[in-house]
Structure formats: structure tokens, C-alpha cells
């Protein structure tokens, strides 16, 4: 249990060299985000940890990314301008999915019953 209500600066995890082309691509080294939590989520595979914050001698997991799943331990909606930039990046990722990947899936009848395919595509 890790009770935490505070602002912390994010740092790249040990397995990440850069946040380029990621959810945190606009993040600057002195930008802080707002945390309110009691537990730490730590994936089994460290390569899925995108960012952490440092609390004393501990590195606490802050952002996890695996395939098309992204999880943040902090609250972007309460993190001011920095949080708004992160939310914009979330929306950009959704737009990529919505405008490019989704039509691809629909065009091939993947993952949908025929009545949905006929209603939305034909």
C-alpha cells in the first residue's frame, strides 16, 4: 500500500530511452502530474512500463503501455496544462484507431456479426 496525494515529475522507466511517439511525447523534464492513489500497479514485464515517478528511494509505476492498452496511475484531468496535453495525445491515438484501423477491420468483416457489417458498411 502506497498512499500518495501529491504532484510528481514523471521519469522514463529503466526500459525506455525516449518518450518520442508515445503518449508522453510532449512531456518536459520539469513537468509534474497529480497523483491520488493507495496502490501501485506493476506489470510482470518491465518493458510495458513507460514512465515512473521517484518517491524517496523507490520508482513507482506511473504509465503502462501494452499493445493498444494504456493506463495512467495519475489523474491527467487534474494535472493542469500538462494533463491536457496528455489527454490530447490520448485523443490523437483514438483518431488513428478510428480513421485508419477501424475502417480496415470493417472492410474485412473482422470481429463483427454480419448484421452489424451490413448495417454500417453496405
Phi, psi and omega per residue, in radians:
X1 nan 2.273 -3.092
X2 -2.284 1.472 3.121
X3 -1.150 2.293 -3.063
X4 -2.636 2.081 2.999
X5 -2.328 1.753 -3.021
X6 -3.038 2.930 3.005
X7 -1.659 2.368 3.105
X8 -2.430 2.576 3.032
X9 -1.438 2.392 3.086
X10 -1.463 2.521 3.053
X11 -2.225 2.580 3.084
X12 -1.061 2.524 3.090
X13 -1.197 2.933 -3.110
X14 -1.093 -0.459 -3.099
X15 -1.587 -0.056 -3.088
X16 -1.975 2.339 3.107
X17 -1.725 -0.401 -3.092
X18 -2.694 2.647 3.048
X19 -1.688 0.185 3.130
X20 -1.010 2.415 -3.127
X21 1.041 0.565 3.104
X22 -2.232 3.133 3.103
X23 -0.995 -0.515 -3.056
X24 -1.792 0.404 -3.043
X25 -1.066 -0.450 -3.133
X26 -1.618 -0.036 -3.057
X27 -1.215 2.290 3.068
X28 -1.754 2.733 -3.067
X29 -1.006 -0.505 -3.110
X30 -1.718 0.096 3.100
X31 -1.307 2.376 3.133
X32 -2.068 2.663 3.095
X33 -2.184 2.825 -3.001
X34 -1.731 2.223 -3.130
X35 -1.976 2.395 2.945
X36 -2.465 1.757 -3.115
X37 -2.772 2.881 3.134
X38 -2.110 -0.211 -3.087
X39 -2.346 2.708 3.085
X40 -1.879 2.320 3.024
X41 -1.687 2.128 -3.135
X42 -2.217 2.026 -3.136
X43 -1.229 2.760 3.096
X44 -1.128 -0.584 -3.120
X45 -1.828 2.009 -3.080
X46 -1.107 -0.374 -3.130
X47 -1.208 -0.201 3.101
X48 -1.519 -0.101 3.114
X49 -1.522 2.040 3.139
X50 -1.525 -0.715 -3.086
X51 -2.533 2.720 3.104
X52 -2.407 3.007 2.900
X53 -2.262 2.737 -3.065
X54 -1.811 2.195 3.113
X55 -2.230 1.781 -3.065
X56 1.183 -2.121 3.120
X57 -1.696 0.075 -3.045
X58 -1.878 2.525 2.989
X59 -1.817 2.015 -3.080
X60 -1.757 2.297 -3.141
X61 -1.101 2.278 -3.104
X62 -2.075 -0.606 3.138
X63 -2.408 2.290 3.112
X64 -2.089 2.386 3.104
X65 -2.338 2.213 3.016
X66 -2.542 2.065 -3.113
X67 0.952 -2.069 -3.119
X68 -1.781 0.340 3.128
X69 -1.932 2.259 3.111
X70 -2.268 2.312 3.092
X71 -2.288 2.381 3.114
X72 -2.022 2.321 3.073
X73 -1.369 -0.448 -3.126
X74 -1.587 3.072 -3.140
X75 -1.867 1.744 3.130
X76 -1.094 -0.580 -3.107
X77 -1.200 -0.273 3.114
X78 -1.913 0.158 -3.015
X79 -1.824 0.450 3.042
X80 1.095 -2.545 -3.101
X81 -1.093 -0.658 3.118
X82 -1.064 -0.790 3.118
X83 -1.104 -0.658 3.100
X84 -1.108 -0.687 3.086
X85 -1.106 -0.697 3.121
X86 -1.147 -0.725 3.096
X87 -1.123 -0.652 3.060
X88 -1.071 -0.694 3.110
X89 -1.135 -0.673 3.041
X90 -1.006 -0.812 -3.126
X91 -1.107 -0.668 3.100
X92 -1.081 -0.716 3.099
X93 -1.106 -0.692 3.102
X94 -1.112 -0.718 3.137
X95 -1.078 -0.689 3.099
X96 -1.063 -0.780 3.120
X97 -1.118 -0.858 -3.025
X98 -1.135 -0.761 -3.035
X99 -1.561 -0.379 -3.077
X100 -2.017 -0.875 -3.064
X101 -1.348 -0.787 -3.099
X102 -1.036 -0.825 3.083
X103 -1.058 -0.594 3.096
X104 -1.084 -0.796 3.137
X105 -1.141 -0.741 3.137
X106 -1.118 -0.655 -3.091
X107 -1.188 -0.275 -3.108
X108 -1.981 0.175 -3.135
X109 0.972 0.603 -3.136
X110 -1.527 2.382 3.016
X111 1.064 0.570 3.084
X112 -2.653 2.509 3.064
X113 -1.184 2.796 -3.065
X114 -1.100 -0.603 -3.120
X115 -1.152 -0.555 3.071
X116 -1.266 -0.755 3.128
X117 -1.006 -0.833 -3.109
X118 -1.127 -0.657 -3.120
X119 -1.229 -0.769 -3.033
X120 -1.587 -0.457 -2.989
X121 -1.899 -0.728 -3.051
X122 -1.407 nan nan
